[in-house]
């Protein structure tokens, strides 16, 4: 009997022990980590971040939009308006123009500055400063945020409208990049529709109404009461879920592999970044400071095309449960490493305590990543096991950092903005980072040890923070040859695109950046689940896919860019060697030379102007088309704008109006391309999927692209879909040819050569002829 009782006690004790182990063991699963290249666009404050964004996307600008740096309501709806003008958004305080902004205005040399908002946010003193700078300006501002959004909406011509709540910024921000790419106005509302919004809707009667956010922010009852016809509502459980819903719904609009990430908590960095993201034709995702919300993480994971081999991914465990309750735990964001100094080996324990269960031992001399610190214990991952090692038997290896603050950065006695200033460290100085506490790094400068704000320091990394163990002696560890799980594989991640992070580490932390790069773990269990595996590389097909020839760039895109230009290589061709006389008789072709008048278009380095090149090619094309028997209509035949006074939207609409009045058979818009990278070269032809004859437009674009590449031997950048105004608003087959990159010194020189321009015109003629001669099924 006593034996049976004793046995029963043992079974109960065993069961209790097992349950205790189950409930105390951290949630561990093989995750599918993110794996992105990242680039942070940030300054010491929101004003400087907006300047960095401007410098990333614009060499010059005809128009600049100026917003008050702390007033999101007026600026949040500006993205489609700014994108339509290709205008960067700059921020300043309301009383005067920040001196840094003045320098940027001088760099951009705009013809006009638009002040966004009333005199309460951007005061009249700013108008006087612009007058003193000889910069023309105008103001767009209503009596409140809702009326301001309506005024901006009226500057756009669209049959759609996006409705978002203006009492907070995230929902409107989520839609901003899509709205900017498609040139759809964003109108702000509250839970009760403002009179200005009701009046705008009644006047415009949009064919499509897209509502951003759930019933709590824009009630259907209120919309129905005023006869607002909801076409689509996009909403999630929270702001990040709504952001993910918007990006998923609009995924076909985006043409870039790149992603932009902004804070879902603070707005200024994101507002300026929406226009840059739309310029890249890339989505804008919102995130938290210290982690990636699950809904956004899923979008980023689904966007990936390659990943490191599963055996080398390190995102395999959640934070230990006791981390969240310990006030003395500091997140080190995998920035620091430590070298084991214990004789023989050092125990890796399950908890930060000498009584913690030993998970494994780490050999003396091993170098490990330090994830966090709690009292005298460091958290690390070694051979798939995450635990704690004693700080007593470890030497911390410092990191190097570069001060990015404008001017200088304060070295403080304590990790706080109220800490006593010990010294100031000049911008671009290299510092040794000893430790991290929250958003502060510890460093020593001029014999003084203190703390500097992490937001203004760029950590110098080599892309591999986890070398394998050094001087590995014989130890009880049977897997000593296995590299740490935090060691990223050396694979080409460029196929995934780059993530542009808007704002410093005080806005989006180094830990969040580490999660994006696959170097840190998320605390959210939904982010630790297994997603469908991806290959470690994308192998190019040996032959083009059937039917894809028209949009597949030639292999010569892999060749280095041409540098030295020899004009003698340009040999004039005769298109009528292959085109019969009067081959285009009975056809009416409208030629649209891009830009003109005050709108120079892109500017080459010497400098030369796009508007002059497009007109010269158009006049040559007019001659060739007439010789082929076609009737030709030019939108302009001299250096003028098509409207007075000039605004970009009215000029574009005038071109569309002319096409709709004359009803040509084809509409051909001629342009030059441009890029901040002067090495980029080549030719692209665009069509719009929104054009009523999109299929025919695509075939025409393919025919012209092939003829131009064959004739002038530029690099083939392919046939692409884009929502250019003149392409989506016209009702006949319409294409836009980006002839060559005026930003490339080599191609700028070619564009100045009359033989090259004539050959481009002759190639367009051949492309048009082939379009009619060889119509594809369904065209």
GUNUFI-700218 format. One record per residue (C-alpha): residue number from 1; x, y, z. Coordinates in steps of 0.001 Angstrom, whole numbers, plus 500000, padded with zeros to 6 digits. Example, Ala and Ser with C-alpha at 12.3 -4.5 7.8 and 13.67 -1.06 7.14 Angstrom:
<atoms>
 resi     xx     yy     zz
    1 512300 495500 507800
    2 513670 498940 507140
</atoms>
This chain:
<atoms>
 resi     xx     yy     zz
    1 500000 500000 500000
    2 502767 502434 500951
    3 504602 501528 497729
    4 501476 502338 495683
    5 501110 505712 497442
    6 504762 506492 496859
    7 504428 505556 493182
    8 501332 507753 492851
    9 503196 510672 494433
   10 506041 510216 491967
   11 503628 510222 489018
   12 501913 513389 490270
   13 505262 515094 490872
   14 506433 514071 487399
   15 503252 515455 485840
   16 503572 518748 487728
   17 507208 519044 486671
   18 506325 518371 483033
   19 503532 520941 483055
   20 505810 523481 484709
   21 508370 522914 481985
   22 505745 523291 479234
   23 504388 526548 480605
   24 507781 528032 481466
   25 509548 527162 478216
   26 509721 530088 475768
   27 507663 529830 472578
   28 510159 528545 470044
   29 509489 527836 466403
   30 511433 527897 463175
   31 510609 531329 461820
   32 510702 532720 458329
   33 512738 535881 458918
   34 512788 538933 456735
   35 515907 539457 454641
   36 516217 542918 453149
   37 518903 545388 452292
   38 518052 548632 454069
   39 518854 552306 453713
   40 517908 554853 456324
   41 516924 558336 455155
   42 517154 560482 458256
   43 518289 563762 459726
   44 518585 565099 463237
   45 514932 566219 463196
   46 511885 566079 460926
   47 513000 569184 459037
   48 516351 567649 458131
   49 514789 564284 457315
   50 512526 566015 454782
   51 515634 567626 453296
   52 517341 564230 453011
   53 514240 562876 451273
   54 514269 565809 448856
   55 517958 565289 448117
   56 517348 561595 447515
   57 514689 562206 444898
   58 515249 565573 443223
   59 518154 567308 441511
   60 515889 570256 440803
   61 512194 571010 441037
   62 509857 573405 439275
   63 507644 573519 442348
   64 508297 572982 446049
   65 505605 572507 448683
   66 506297 573996 452104
   67 504433 572660 455156
   68 504519 573448 458860
   69 506593 570741 460543
   70 504146 569982 463344
   71 500862 570380 461471
   72 499973 567047 459881
   73 496322 567752 458931
   74 497126 570251 456189
   75 500002 568223 454772
   76 498642 564684 455015
   77 496415 565052 451948
   78 499132 566706 449855
   79 500810 563596 448412
   80 498813 563240 445151
   81 498960 566997 444559
   82 502728 567039 445141
   83 503280 563971 442969
   84 501288 565533 440166
   85 503689 568480 440216
   86 506736 566275 440904
   87 507283 568548 443886
   88 509184 567607 447046
   89 507587 568449 450391
   90 509780 570477 452746
   91 509029 571235 456388
   92 509715 574296 458510
   93 508546 575975 461674
   94 505602 578306 461263
   95 507234 581652 462052
   96 510221 581626 459693
   97 511936 579456 457110
   98 514548 577195 458633
   99 518019 578193 457286
  100 518549 574606 456152
  101 515370 574823 454088
  102 516579 578067 452514
  103 519710 576250 451316
  104 517597 573449 449876
  105 515376 575937 448043
  106 518498 577468 446544
  107 519674 574016 445440
  108 516341 573064 443874
  109 515842 576476 442185
  110 512043 576195 441988
  111 509920 578521 439909
  112 507268 578500 442606
  113 506822 577635 446281
  114 503394 576551 447478
  115 502611 577284 451122
  116 500266 574624 452409
  117 497878 575802 455098
  118 496569 579104 456381
  119 498470 581939 458028
  120 497886 580384 461434
  121 500347 577592 460630
  122 502669 579291 458100
  123 502700 582928 459107
  124 502909 585934 456721
  125 506543 586428 457739
  126 507367 583390 455597
  127 505795 585071 452577
  128 508123 588039 453102
  129 511146 585750 453307
  130 510196 584139 450001
  131 509827 587582 448440
  132 513314 588455 449664
  133 514599 585248 448094
  134 512874 586240 444809
  135 510848 583035 444916
  136 507263 583304 443614
  137 504762 581699 445960
  138 501121 580895 446369
  139 499121 579634 449316
  140 496602 576813 449460
  141 494748 576760 452745
  142 491172 576459 453926
  143 489486 577329 457184
  144 490241 573834 458477
  145 491982 570611 457462
  146 488917 569327 455641
  147 488551 572379 453432
  148 492292 572386 452732
  149 492043 568789 451511
  150 489130 569796 449266
  151 491162 572672 447805
  152 493995 570247 447055
  153 491537 567784 445527
  154 490254 570467 443169
  155 493784 570843 441796
  156 493552 567291 440439
  157 491399 565936 437655
  158 490169 562470 438563
  159 486986 560414 438435
  160 487889 558822 441776
  161 488329 560083 445315
  162 489813 558601 448478
  163 488069 559456 451745
  164 490084 559188 454980
  165 489624 560377 458532
  166 491482 563631 459149
  167 491337 563501 462939
  168 494401 561253 462931
  169 497011 560656 460264
  170 497654 556891 459748
  171 494720 556001 457480
  172 495334 558873 455074
  173 499043 558115 455165
  174 498405 554489 454224
  175 496601 555583 451065
  176 498962 558435 450178
  177 501440 556582 447964
  178 498732 554835 445946
  179 496830 558114 445633
  180 500000 559859 444501
  181 500820 557260 441844
  182 497266 557229 440488
  183 496769 560994 441012
  184 493599 560382 443031
  185 492751 563143 445520
  186 492577 562389 449239
  187 489711 564180 450963
  188 489678 564298 454752
  189 486597 563877 456873
  190 485556 563267 460460
  191 482961 560871 461828
  192 480516 563590 460745
  193 480945 564763 457152
  194 482044 568424 456935
  195 479978 570706 454698
  196 482973 571364 452425
  197 483365 567624 451785
  198 479656 567127 451085
  199 479692 570009 448616
  200 482820 568700 446863
  201 481302 565238 446464
  202 478063 566649 445072
  203 479941 568864 442592
  204 482330 566196 441312
  205 480143 563045 441594
  206 483177 560706 441428
  207 482689 557362 439731
  208 484662 555585 442444
  209 484792 556296 446179
  210 487452 554469 448206
  211 486964 554716 451969
  212 490019 554134 454171
  213 489290 552907 457696
  214 486491 551115 459476
  215 483050 552113 460698
  216 484465 553712 463835
  217 486300 556400 461867
  218 483994 556828 458834
  219 480495 555468 459593
  220 478511 554122 456640
  221 475378 555602 458171
  222 476823 559097 457800
  223 477901 558418 454214
  224 474545 556954 453237
  225 472731 559906 454766
  226 474453 562191 452264
  227 474237 559729 449347
  228 477939 558885 449247
  229 478211 555694 447194
  230 480906 553524 448787
  231 482755 551619 446082
  232 485444 550068 448281
  233 486221 550183 451990
  234 489708 549202 453151
  235 490150 548635 456870
  236 492026 546523 459384
  237 491953 545771 463081
  238 494262 548734 463767
  239 496255 551320 461810
  240 498787 548697 460746
  241 496089 546304 459616
  242 494519 549095 457576
  243 497909 549911 456091
  244 498390 546266 455098
  245 494879 546115 453619
  246 495548 549211 451506
  247 498919 547940 450250
  248 497446 544527 449397
  249 494491 546036 447546
  250 496703 548335 445507
  251 499597 545941 444862
  252 499121 545960 441085
  253 499809 549701 441071
  254 503319 549367 442443
  255 506112 548799 439940
  256 509152 548747 442220
  257 510653 545942 444280
  258 511607 548533 446878
  259 509617 549333 450007
  260 509368 552475 452097
  261 508780 552158 455834
  262 507619 555003 458072
  263 506492 555352 461643
  264 502860 554685 462424
  265 503247 556822 465546
  266 504749 560084 464278
  267 503817 561644 460966
  268 506356 564249 459656
  269 508958 561881 458211
  270 506255 559867 456497
  271 504487 562860 454926
  272 507593 563980 453043
  273 508390 560376 452161
  274 505067 559613 450477
  275 505996 561659 447420
  276 509405 559978 447145
  277 507781 556559 447478
  278 505336 557432 444699
  279 508268 558606 442570
  280 509764 555129 443057
  281 506259 553665 442478
  282 506752 551748 445714
  283 504387 551111 448637
  284 504693 552838 452007
  285 504391 550602 455068
  286 503840 551750 458647
  287 505596 550234 461632
  288 506162 550566 465341
  289 509356 551862 466870
  290 510755 548644 468341
  291 509124 545916 466239
  292 507225 545153 463044
  293 503454 544648 463485
  294 502323 541226 462312
  295 500109 542504 459480
  296 502968 544579 458048
  297 505520 541798 458630
  298 503330 539492 456538
  299 503265 542003 453672
  300 507051 542321 453820
  301 507483 538556 453926
  302 505151 538012 450960
  303 507060 540690 449037
  304 510342 538766 449315
  305 511663 536628 446473
  306 514765 535085 448071
  307 515952 534238 451574
  308 519014 532697 453223
  309 518948 528900 453552
  310 516731 527839 456458
  311 519601 526277 458397
  312 521299 529639 458719
  313 518354 531825 459668
  314 518459 533154 463186
  315 514961 534379 463859
  316 513948 531229 465678
  317 512816 532147 469161
  318 510757 534709 470939
  319 512034 536859 473784
  320 512206 534985 477089
  321 509113 535638 479143
  322 511039 537179 482017
  323 512396 539926 479757
  324 509109 541785 479705
  325 508919 542018 483478
  326 512491 542914 484297
  327 513092 546626 484569
  328 516838 546138 484366
  329 516855 544531 480915
  330 518459 546571 478108
  331 517932 545650 474457
  332 521290 545623 472660
  333 519772 545111 469206
  334 522506 542628 468180
  335 524851 545598 467733
  336 527419 544378 470246
  337 529509 541248 470461
  338 531305 539574 473303
  339 534294 537252 473541
  340 534136 534359 476014
  341 537019 534619 478521
  342 536067 531709 480813
  343 538690 528990 481057
  344 537550 526086 478895
  345 533938 527054 478281
  346 531022 529092 479609
  347 527521 527832 480405
  348 524583 529152 478371
  349 521665 529133 480805
  350 517921 529208 480223
  351 517435 532154 482616
  352 519703 534990 483839
  353 520658 533152 487017
  354 523378 530771 488167
  355 520588 528322 488976
  356 519174 528464 485448
  357 519102 525262 483412
  358 522278 524813 481335
  359 521309 524686 477655
  360 524823 524192 476279
  361 528394 525383 476789
  362 530216 527964 474687
  363 533964 527427 474146
  364 536555 529896 475410
  365 537466 532447 472752
  366 534095 532244 470974
  367 532620 535529 469736
  368 528863 535858 470258
  369 526168 538417 469482
  370 524727 540174 472527
  371 520957 540543 472217
  372 520169 542057 475625
  373 521567 542672 479103
  374 519891 542005 482449
  375 521910 542893 485533
  376 525164 540888 485179
  377 523897 538601 482424
  378 523954 538892 478637
  379 521411 537254 476367
  380 522719 535511 473244
  381 521959 532764 470736
  382 524437 529948 470223
  383 523838 526915 467989
  384 520057 527339 467852
  385 519736 527884 471607
  386 518892 531285 473082
  387 519837 531899 476701
  388 522011 533862 479123
  389 525740 533996 479905
  390 527484 535595 482869
  391 528964 539024 482148
  392 531854 538176 484485
  393 533365 535779 481953
  394 532867 537859 478832
  395 534620 540844 477272
  396 532362 543171 475290
  397 533702 544035 471842
  398 532875 547636 471099
  399 531350 548869 467855
  400 532364 551880 465811
  401 529820 554560 465003
  402 529735 557810 463047
  403 528058 560932 464399
  404 525419 562103 461894
  405 524062 565102 463823
  406 524250 568413 462008
  407 526981 570447 463716
  408 527714 568421 466847
  409 526245 565916 469300
  410 526097 566255 473084
  411 527913 563711 475249
  412 525815 563447 478428
  413 526607 562096 481869
  414 523472 559913 481935
  415 521381 558285 479158
  416 518811 561079 479188
  417 518184 564350 477353
  418 518334 566024 480783
  419 521722 564529 481631
  420 524629 566878 482258
  421 526580 567711 479082
  422 530179 566527 479398
  423 531369 567491 475899
  424 530197 567952 472314
  425 531268 565588 469544
  426 531560 567062 466019
  427 529560 565742 463084
  428 531182 562859 461160
  429 533393 561983 464144
  430 534079 558277 464637
  431 533230 557018 468120
  432 533596 553704 469925
  433 530263 552383 471195
  434 530763 550622 474507
  435 527192 549805 475510
  436 523572 550643 474794
  437 520705 551559 477073
  438 517387 552218 475347
  439 518020 554802 472628
  440 521422 555852 474006
  441 524946 554620 473293
  442 527774 554789 475808
  443 531076 556083 474456
  444 534306 557783 475520
  445 535377 561063 473944
  446 538347 563187 475022
  447 538811 561069 478163
  448 535163 561552 479181
  449 532774 558605 479233
  450 529089 559339 478762
  451 526028 558782 476612
  452 524968 559982 473144
  453 521569 559767 471457
  454 521401 556745 469142
  455 519172 558699 466767
  456 522189 560683 465581
  457 524695 557851 465243
  458 525147 555457 462342
  459 526631 552154 463450
  460 529420 551017 461161
  461 528768 547398 460228
  462 530210 544983 457712
  463 526943 543147 457263
  464 528072 540189 459397
  465 527954 540681 463145
  466 528345 537031 464025
  467 531665 535449 463083
  468 532086 531780 463964
  469 533878 530847 467225
  470 537596 531644 467251
  471 540397 529307 468396
  472 537880 526527 468990
  473 539484 523975 471361
  474 538149 520561 472141
  475 534971 521025 474169
  476 531934 518968 475132
  477 530053 520778 472350
  478 529647 518222 469544
  479 528427 520900 467104
  480 531286 523324 467568
  481 531805 523624 463833
  482 528258 524864 463243
  483 528126 528657 462771
  484 525921 530734 465030
  485 522324 530890 463861
  486 522590 534664 463758
  487 525160 534489 460994
  488 523461 535639 457783
  489 524153 533725 454620
  490 526135 535471 451939
  491 523425 535629 449309
  492 522315 538366 446951
  493 519264 539975 448553
  494 518832 542632 445866
  495 516018 540597 444294
  496 513905 541479 447330
  497 514382 545184 446707
  498 515620 547691 449231
  499 513750 548948 452289
  500 514036 552705 452715
  501 513524 553600 456380
  502 512191 557124 456863
  503 513543 558632 460076
  504 516255 557979 462633
  505 516523 555221 465215
  506 514474 557267 467657
  507 511566 556925 465213
  508 512208 553401 463895
  509 514725 551638 466112
  510 517831 549717 465191
  511 516021 546618 466436
  512 513226 547104 463900
  513 515847 547624 461219
  514 517552 544432 462395
  515 514283 542516 462033
  516 513942 543789 458459
  517 517501 542660 457724
  518 516975 539260 459366
  519 519476 540017 462136
  520 517050 540344 465054
  521 513964 538527 466301
  522 510448 539899 466527
  523 508600 539613 469824
  524 505306 538869 468052
  525 504452 535176 467784
  526 502613 535721 464498
  527 505921 536874 463013
  528 507646 533676 464127
  529 505416 531318 462205
  530 506665 529514 459124
  531 505891 531194 455815
  532 506279 529351 452502
  533 510022 528849 451914
  534 511851 530856 449265
  535 514902 530019 447146
  536 518299 531490 447984
  537 518681 532836 444456
  538 516646 533530 441354
  539 518010 531731 438346
  540 517568 533501 435055
  541 515707 531439 432431
  542 517883 530192 429600
  543 515330 531354 427035
  544 512646 534040 427207
  545 509159 532945 428206
  546 506717 532661 425331
  547 504916 535879 424668
  548 507211 537923 426908
  549 509607 539189 424262
  550 507985 542615 424084
  551 508630 543427 427717
  552 511860 541551 428404
  553 514938 543808 428348
  554 517777 542726 426096
  555 520847 541120 427572
  556 522835 544239 426772
  557 521388 545733 429970
  558 524123 543792 431747
  559 526857 545629 429861
  560 528653 548536 431545
  561 527306 551963 430575
  562 528772 553720 427573
  563 531083 556561 428606
  564 532885 558000 425573
  565 530683 559331 422786
  566 531810 559267 419169
  567 529353 561224 416957
  568 530678 559474 413852
  569 528952 556282 414998
  570 525558 557847 414272
  571 524562 556837 410729
  572 521263 558114 409332
  573 518858 555386 408233
  574 516170 555598 405559
  575 512891 554179 406934
  576 511459 553954 403431
  577 513844 551148 402652
  578 511332 549001 404576
  579 508141 551109 404421
  580 506156 551417 401155
  581 505069 554822 399885
  582 501863 556137 401498
  583 501856 553182 403905
  584 500037 555289 406524
  585 497593 557047 404218
  586 494283 557641 405979
  587 495841 557528 409460
  588 495923 560504 411816
  589 498777 560555 414321
  590 499049 563028 417193
  591 502596 563759 418363
  592 503041 565200 421849
  593 506481 566749 422534
  594 506717 566607 426334
  595 507021 569756 428448
  596 507601 573203 426908
  597 507573 576866 427833
  598 508256 577351 431552
  599 508358 573577 432020
  600 511870 572530 431002
  601 511417 568887 431901
  602 514551 567008 432939
  603 517841 568875 432759
  604 521089 567329 431546
  605 524489 567910 433161
  606 525873 570383 430589
  607 522977 571633 430931
  608 520499 570767 428172
  609 516714 570690 428421
  610 514316 567866 427777
  611 511713 570204 426249
  612 514103 571092 423397
  613 514996 567479 422636
  614 511386 566320 422575
  615 510361 569107 420204
  616 513253 568379 417826
  617 512362 564669 417652
  618 508672 565506 417215
  619 509357 567805 414264
  620 511525 565129 412628
  621 508761 562586 413218
  622 506185 564933 411703
  623 508239 565095 408499
  624 508665 561315 408327
  625 504984 560572 409019
  626 503796 562998 406362
  627 506163 561374 403891
  628 504454 558061 404751
  629 501063 559587 403919
  630 499769 560178 407465
  631 497972 563246 408731
  632 499951 564692 411653
  633 498807 566859 414562
  634 501333 568322 417009
  635 500293 569340 420524
  636 502960 572054 420222
  637 505328 573061 417427
  638 507335 575632 419366
  639 508650 576215 422870
  640 505373 577098 424575
  641 503046 575822 427255
  642 499555 574763 426233
  643 497819 576871 428875
  644 498107 580358 430331
  645 498853 580931 433108
  646 500887 577747 433252
  647 500146 574985 435725
  648 501262 571445 435127
  649 497828 569912 435516
  650 496193 572400 433137
  651 498982 571878 430610
  652 498491 568111 430694
  653 494732 568464 430472
  654 495124 570750 427445
  655 497020 567973 425649
  656 494275 565498 426509
  657 491567 567950 425408
  658 493272 568422 422049
  659 493455 564653 421551
  660 489786 564211 422434
  661 488776 567015 420066
  662 490868 565835 417107
  663 490344 562094 417746
  664 493569 560843 416126
  665 494143 557163 415522
  666 497246 557145 417733
  667 498743 559394 420428
  668 502561 559401 420759
  669 504144 561370 423632
  670 507913 561907 423417
  671 510124 562417 426484
  672 513640 562046 427896
  673 514291 560028 431032
  674 516326 561131 434047
  675 517832 559614 437158
  676 520064 560662 440052
  677 522467 557915 438962
  678 524204 559291 435878
  679 525317 555799 434824
  680 521775 554647 434075
  681 521022 554574 430347
  682 518431 553198 427986
  683 514979 553445 426442
  684 511560 552672 427925
  685 508107 552842 426345
  686 505042 553194 428555
  687 501350 552507 428180
  688 498533 552826 430721
  689 496324 550010 431899
  690 493669 552645 432581
  691 493474 553680 428938
  692 490229 552504 427313
  693 492366 550826 424643
  694 495039 549474 426962
  695 495668 546283 424965
  696 496228 548184 421729
  697 498397 550681 423604
  698 500566 547864 424912
  699 501015 546431 421415
  700 501883 549863 420019
  701 504394 550407 422839
  702 505981 547028 422123
  703 506273 547768 418409
  704 507823 551213 418925
  705 510177 549966 421664
  706 511516 547192 419427
  707 512026 549537 416485
  708 513859 552159 418554
  709 516173 549599 420175
  710 516963 548008 416811
  711 517607 551376 415174
  712 519599 553429 417696
  713 520972 550555 419817
  714 520135 551972 423228
  715 519793 549679 426225
  716 516396 548039 426322
  717 514628 548953 429567
  718 511425 547337 428380
  719 507752 548132 427906
  720 506100 549172 431151
  721 502693 550152 432450
  722 502358 553560 434131
  723 499546 555909 435056
  724 500868 558940 433173
  725 498118 561513 432824
  726 498136 561798 429029
  727 498076 558002 428682
  728 495223 557202 431048
  729 493029 560163 430092
  730 493102 559728 426314
  731 490710 557314 424596
  732 492816 556170 421642
  733 495907 553901 421724
  734 498515 556026 423492
  735 502169 555530 424415
  736 504939 557565 426013
  737 508504 557054 424804
  738 511372 557824 427195
  739 513962 558074 424436
  740 517150 558090 426514
  741 518513 559370 429810
  742 519367 563050 429577
  743 520997 562619 433012
  744 523642 560351 431439
  745 526465 562437 429901
  746 526778 559865 427106
  747 523097 559824 426213
  748 522784 563574 426703
  749 525412 563935 423966
  750 523474 561560 421703
  751 520279 563552 422255
  752 522096 566661 421050
  753 523069 564953 417795
  754 520585 565695 414989
  755 521313 562340 413309
  756 520422 560469 416481
  757 517190 562447 416859
  758 516224 561786 413229
  759 516915 558086 413696
  760 514677 558028 416779
  761 511918 559655 414707
  762 512459 557172 411877
  763 512347 554296 414366
  764 509013 555522 415766
  765 507682 555616 412203
  766 508830 552032 411637
  767 507214 550998 414918
  768 503896 552570 413916
  769 504046 550903 410504
  770 504753 547497 412079
  771 501876 548019 414529
  772 499441 548362 411636
  773 501108 545753 409451
  774 501270 543008 412076
  775 498284 543404 414414
  776 498223 540840 417202
  777 495063 538819 417919
  778 492548 540949 419763
  779 494232 544221 418823
</atoms>
